[in-house]
């Protein structure tokens, strides 16, 4: 375990294994611990790097609202990737982390060997923007006024989380337990400064259409908030493949860890052998 400095903010990082680096970026409602099944598997061959975003202890929780937002999230991911020893890394992102990974690919294509973009797109379609912002503000208010435990109980009831509860009751309880431990201040600032204010992915259509990085898009067929945008990304990104997972919600790496690891392993191998083609 160690810390990486990103513009004066310390980010908690764990590194396991040896070999080519794989950097994992977590979703809003998880943290570095959510990648445990992936670290245990991929560290047999790769150097796995997990970290907590700013606002998620033991990473720093800046008190200034302006310390949260898309540029910071992309810069934080880049700082962690650089600290892994330079060169190119496979970058795996879930939801919030997937959004950061896509923009990392735009800003730092020389650092990305490949991108895995899982469960991305909430709030991106134009028709959903107003509702998305209102929903984010409501969740941030729960964190600020009632704390993380109350917020965790509400989030756990969401329509894209019941799949995990149905498939893996123990894993679901662990997910909720970790969620309840999050910093209420850090989460509220992250939601207001990043989630609610990040631009739509569709705003970057021209930039994405020129991106040549090998990309694997992953989405659950019951993740209604992400399906439309993920299909749009498949049409827009010239070097992207798409894996739609049946009877699945938002966090595929938690719901179907064995299948997730197998598909990612095949993807990494194809990229490394030069067989992933546009």
N, C-alpha and C positions, 0 to 999 in steps of 0.2 A: 504494500500500500504506500501511496505517496500523494503529493499535491503538485498540481501544475498551475503556474501563474498565468492568468489570462487578463491582461489589462489591469492588473492590481487585484483581481478576484482570484482566490485560491479554489481550485477544483479538485475534489477528491477522486483519485484514480487507483484502480487495481489492475495489475498485470499478471497474467498466468500463462505459462507455456513458453515455447520457443518456436521460431520460424517467422514466416511472413506475418505482418500485423493485420489483425482484424479489430476494428474499432466499433463498439456498440453504443448507440445513442438511444436513451430510454424515452418512453412516452411521458405525457403529463402526469398520469396517475400511477407511475411506477418509479423505480430508481435503479441503480446499478445491480441490485439484488435480483431484479426480474430476469436477468440474462443467465442465471445460474445453470440452467440446463444446456444452454449453448456453450458457456465457458467450459463446463465439464467435458463436453464432446469435442469442441474444436481445439482446445488446448493440447490435445494429443498430437496435433500437427501444426497448429498456428500459435502465434503469440496473441492472446486475447486481451484486449484493453477495454475495460468498462469504467465509466465515470458517472458522477452525479452532476447534473446541471447546476448552475448558480441558483440559489434559493432552496437547495436540497441539502441539508446537513448530512455529512460533515463538510461539504462544500460551503463556501461563504454564503451568507444571506444578506446581500446589500440592502441598506435601508432606503436608498434613493430610488424612486420609481423609474427614473431615467436610466437606471442600470440594468433594466430588463427590456428585451425587445429583439427583433430578428437579427440585426447586425451583431449583437452580443452573442447570440446563440451560435451563429455561424463562426464567429471568431473563437468562441470557446471550443468548438469541435476542431477547428484548425489547430489551436494550441495543443490540444490533446494528441492529435495526429502527429504534429511535429515532435512532440516529446517522446513519441514511440520510436524515434530513431531516424526520422526522415524517410525519404523515398515514398513509394506509393503504398496505400493500405486499402484493403477491402473495408467498406464502411456500411454498417448495418443499422438502420434506423427504424424505430417504431413510432408511428403517429407524430407527435411533436418532434421526436428525434428524426423521423423520416423527412419531415418538412425541412429541418435543418440540414439533413444530408443532401437533399436536392439542391439547396442553395449553396452548400459547400462545394458540390460538383460544378456549379456555375462559377463560383468565385475562385476555386482552387483545383481546376481539372488535372493539373500536373501532380496532385497529391492523391488522387483517387484511382485505384486499380479497378474497382467496381463499386456499385451502389446497390444495396438491397433496401427497397422502399416499401415498408409494410404498414398498412392501415393509415394511409394519408388522404387528406382531402376534405376533412370536416370544415364546413363553413366556406368553402371555396366557390361553389356555384353562385352566380349572381342573385338568384331568387332566394338564397338562404342567408345572405350576408346579414341582413337586419336581425333576423331571428338568432343567428349565431352570436352576434355581439351581445344581444340581450341575455341569452343563455349564459355566456361567459361571465357577464356582470353579476348575474344572479348567483352563480356558483362561487365567485369571488366574495360575494357578500356573506355567504354561509361560512366560508373559511374565516373571514375577518370577524364575524359576530358570534359564531357558534363553535369554531375550532375544527381541527382536522378529523376528529372522530365522527362528528355529526356529518361532515361532508363525505367521509368514506362510506357511511351507511347509505347515503343517498345515491352516490355513484355506483355502489355495488348493485343497486336495483335497476340500473339502466338496461335498455334492450339489447345492447351489444356486450353485456357482461354476464347475462344469464347462461350463455353457452358454456363459459368456463365453469360455472357452478354445476351445470348439468353433467359435464364431462369429468371434472376433477374437483370433487368437494374439498379435498385437502388443499389442493393448489389454490382454489378460490379463497379459502379462509386465510391462507398465507398472503395472497394478494391484498385482501382487505386489511389484514393486520399491518402490513407494510405501509399501506396508504394512510392508515390512521396515525402513523408515527411521523408523517411529514410536517414540516414547519408550516403553520397556518399563515404566517406573514409571508414566507417565501412563496407559497402556492398562490396566495391572493395577488401578489405583485407579478408573478409569472403569468397568471391568467389575464390580468388587466393589461400588462405591458407587452406581452408577446401573443398569447392565444387570440385575444379579442382584437388586436390591432394589426396582426400580420396581414399582408396583402393576399389577395386570392392567387392561387397558383396559375389560374388562367391568365393573369396579367403578364405572365412570363412565357407566353406561347412562342414568341419569336426566338427567345434565348434557348428554350428547351428544344426547339426544332433543330438547333445546331449542335446539341450536346452529343458527343460521340462516345462517352463513357459507357461501358457495358452495365446495364441496369436490369435488375429483376424486380418487378412489381408484384406485391403480394396483398391479397384482400380476401376477407371472408365474405361469403355470399349473403350473409345476414347483417353485414356492416353497411346499412343503408346510407349513412352519412358519407361514406368513402367510395362507394361503388362507382358513382357517376364520374367523379374526378379521376379515379384510377383508370377507368376505361378511356377517358380523354387523354390521360398521360400516355397510355399505350399507343394511341393514334398519333401523338405529338412527338414523343421521344423516338429518334430513329434507331436506337440500339437497345430497345427494351423488350423483354419478354414478360409475360403475365401468367401468374398462378392464382386462380380463383379457388378458394378452399371451401368445400361444401359444408353446410350445417355449422358454420363458424361465424364468430363475431369479430371483435376488434383486435385482440391480442393473440395472433396466431401462434407466436412462439411459446405462449403459455398454454393455449388450448391443445395444440398438436405439436409438441416439441420434437418428437421423433421424426415426423414427416417434414417439419420445418428444417431440422438439421440435415436431413437427407437431401432435400431439394437445394438448400444452400451449398452443401458440399459439392454436389454435381455442378452447380453454377460456378463456384470458385474454380473447380477443376477445368471447366470449359474455358473460362477466361484465361487461366494460366497456360493452357495448351494452345491458345489462339484460335479456339473453335467456337467462340461466341461471336456470331456475326450479325451485322445489321441486316 
